[in-house]
Amino acid sequence: MPKGFTTRLSERLAILSKLSVREARPVDVLQQQTALVTPGGYNMRMMGDGRVRLEKALQTPSPSIDIMMESAACAYGPNCVGVLLTGMLTDGVSGMKAIKNAGGVTIAQDESSSFIFGMNKAAIEAGVVDAVAPAPKIALAISDALSSSWALLRNTRVTQSLLQY
């Protein structure tokens, strides 16, 4: 996402969301009820102490969801939930794999509600997605992933097949 676009995106999401949404800054610490958007031209890494680290992006696409998800998986392990929405290319597959391998939960937007069924499709086809949901049900899928009932499902291996919302 180019510089400038992420500023407008975070402003738009702030209007539509009940959460506080803004672009991340180099001094940010993760907070409840706050969503951070990685600025265009940067990558964001999650640190185990709750801080985020912004790095100038040297690759395309940028920001890279793989870099952020891989760092989140490392920092938060089984407490991590990864969500891939509509998007081009295959960025996100290795990040979702890292989250899944760390014991976290992975969710992808379904084809019917995707503007571009690319990133999410690649993750589904790679077998690194636990649940697929239409855009209006992503919040429910996240809520379920954070619930104790999901932990029970994960522990009993019932989730070997893809959950559909």
N, C-alpha and C positions, 0 to 999 in steps of 0.2 A: 504494500500500500504506500503510495507516495506521500511525501511530506505535504502537509496541508489537508490532505484527505482525512488523515487520522484525527486531526483536530476537529474537523466538521463531523466526523463519525461519532466521536466521543460526546460532542455537544448534542447531537441528535439522540443518541442513546440516553443521555441524561434526561432529556425531555420525556422520552417514552418509558423510562424505567422508574421503579420505586427506589432504586439504589442511587447512590452518588456515583457518577461516571465521569472520568476525565482522563486525559493523557498522563502517562506515568512520567515522573521526574526522577532524576538521579538519587534523590534523598528519600524516596518513598519507602514506607513500611506498610505491609499488607494490613488492612483494617476491615473489620466486619462492615457489611452494608456498603462497601466501596468497590467499584470495578475500575481497573486500570487498563487503558488501551495503550499498546506499545506505539510510540511515535514512529512515523514513517522514516525509513533510513536507519533504524536502530533495531537491535534485538534486545529482548528482556530475559533475564535469568532470575529465577526464584532462589533465594538463599534460605538455608535452614532456620535462620534466626528471624525470618519474616521480612527481611529487607529485599528489595528488588535491585538488580544491577542492570543498567542500560549500557549497551556496547554499540559502537558504530558498526553497522552491518557491512560485511565485506562480500556477501553472497546475494544471489537472487534465488528465490523471492525473499524480500525483506518487508516487514519483519518476518522472521522464520518461526512458525508455530512449533516446529520440531525442537529448536533450541530451547524455547520456553518450556514445552512439555517435558523434555528430557531433564531439565534442571528441576522442575516441579516434582517429577517422579523421584529424583535423587533426594530432594529435600524433604518430601512428605510421604513417600512410599505408599502404603496401603490407605492413607488418608487423602489421597489425590483422586480427583474426578476430572477426566479429560473429555472435552466436548468438541467435536468437529462439525462446523456448519458448512453451508454451501461455499464453494470456492474452486478455483482452477488449480490444475497441476496435481502433484501428489504430496505436497508438503503436509506433514501431520502424521504420516504413516509411522515413521520411526518414533515420533513422540508418543503416539498412542500405544505403540508396542512397549515402549519404556514404562509407561504408566501401568499397563496391564501386567508386565513382568514384575513390577514392584508391588503388585497386589491391589492396585487401584482399580477404579471403574472407568470404562470408556463408553461414550455415547456418541452416536452420529446422527445427523439430520437425515431424514428419509429422502428418497428421490422425488416424490410427488410435491414436496414443499420446497425443494431446492431450486434456486435460480440457475445455478450451474452445479450439476452433480459430478464433481471432480474429486476434490480432496476427500470428501466423505465416502464416495464410491470406492476410491483406492484403498481406504482404511478397512472398509467392509470386506472388500475382495481379499485383502491381506489377512483377514481373520483376526484382527486386533480390536474389534468392536464388540462390546458386551450387549448393547441395546441400541435399537434404531427407533427414532421417534420423529413425527412431523414437527415442524417448527413450533406450533402452539402447545405441544406437549413436552418440549425439551425441559422446561422448568420442573414439571412433574417427574420426569426421569431423573433429573439431578436430585430432587428432594428424596425420591426413592433410593437413589444411590447413597445418600447420606444417612438413610434410616437403618435401624438395627435389623429390619427384615431383609434388606439387601445383603447385609453382612452374613446373615444366616444362610441365604441362598448361595452366596459365594463359598461359604464353608462346607456346604453339602454338595457342591459341584453341580447343582441343578442348572447353573448358567452355562453349561457346555454348549447349549444352543443359543442362538441369538434371540434376545427378548425384543418383541415388537410392541410398540405402543399404539 
